Amino acid sequence: MQGCQHATRTLPLSEGTTHVYNYTCFNEHVTTRKKVTTLTFRQKKERGEVITMLTAYDYPTAMAMDKAGVDSILVGDSLAMVVLGYENTLPVTMDEMLHHARAVARGAKSALLVGDMPFMSYQVSVEDAVRNAGRFLQNGGMDAVKLEGGRERADAVRAIVGAGIPVMGHLGLTPQSVHQLGGFRAQGKTAIAAKRLLEDAKILEDAGAFSLVLEAVPARLAEYISKQISIPTIGIGAGAGCDGQVLVTHDMLGLFERFTPKFVKQYANFHAEMSKAFTDYIDDVESRRFPAVEHTVEMTDEEWEEFIK
């Protein structure tokens, strides 16, 4: 909840005159919800309760999600595509990720906040991985980090966890490997590939990951993996058998028109709503219907006469 819903503020315009502004206060973000932690994730899995997760990249979206009660917010490298307009996730940098992470951290106080480690922030060396993961907590306000890959990232996961930083793994369709995978393609569809995914899931669990994203893998495989490991799985395009679900918010709100993944359920069409609002604004301005009297600041006749003398 916000600290105040509506308030008024009186500002002086000139000596002896004032104007009262009505406004909504967003400065205080007061919440009665208990902070979600990595332990909460594990407890929800043990109780058979589904974990909810969404992506956010800015303050107002994060605040709305937190108020709605989402368990976790991922500051995803998907922002490269849905916010910055790139063709894939590869170009986004650590500094850009941290910029958006800080905005989300200011808006969400209860959800578990996870920073998505961008391409080349952890692949070069274990030392780089630990250092950049630390930046997400120290400079980005995150509670944990997420990185892609299986056995080839076990050493990095182990080192980051050893530094006291919770790590969420990511298997299946790993967007940072889009060129290696031959595009955004489902993974684990053969017996050999499925066995490798299961092995990777167990390796990441052993390395200390607290949770695991499974993206674009067959539903029966995702459910099987979820039952074979003790850490919670978060599915995206992986069926209902995972311990939780995550979606890219711009997809589920209908904000990203370039394409919509098959596994997305659209809960709104914000792009159409925004387009209509922008068109209505342009029409109102061009026809001089906006601004109207109620949108303007008044000046007394006496002051006006004094001014034009």
Secondary structure, DSSP 4 states (H G I P E B T S, - for coil): -BS-S-EEEEEEEETTEEEEEEE---S-B---SPPP-HHHHHHHHHHTPPEEEEE--SHHHHHHHHHHT-SEEEE-TTHHHHTT--SSSTT--HHHHHHHHHHHHHH-SSSEEEEEPPTTSSSS-HHHHHHHHHHHHHTT--SEEE--BSGGGHHHHHHHHHTT--EEEEEES-GGGHHHHTSS-----SHHHHHHHHHHHHHHHHHT-SEEEEES--HHHHHHHHHHSSSPEEEESS-TTSSEEEE-HHHHTT---S---TTPPP---HHHHHHHHHHHHHHHHHTT-SS-GGGS----HHHHHHHH-
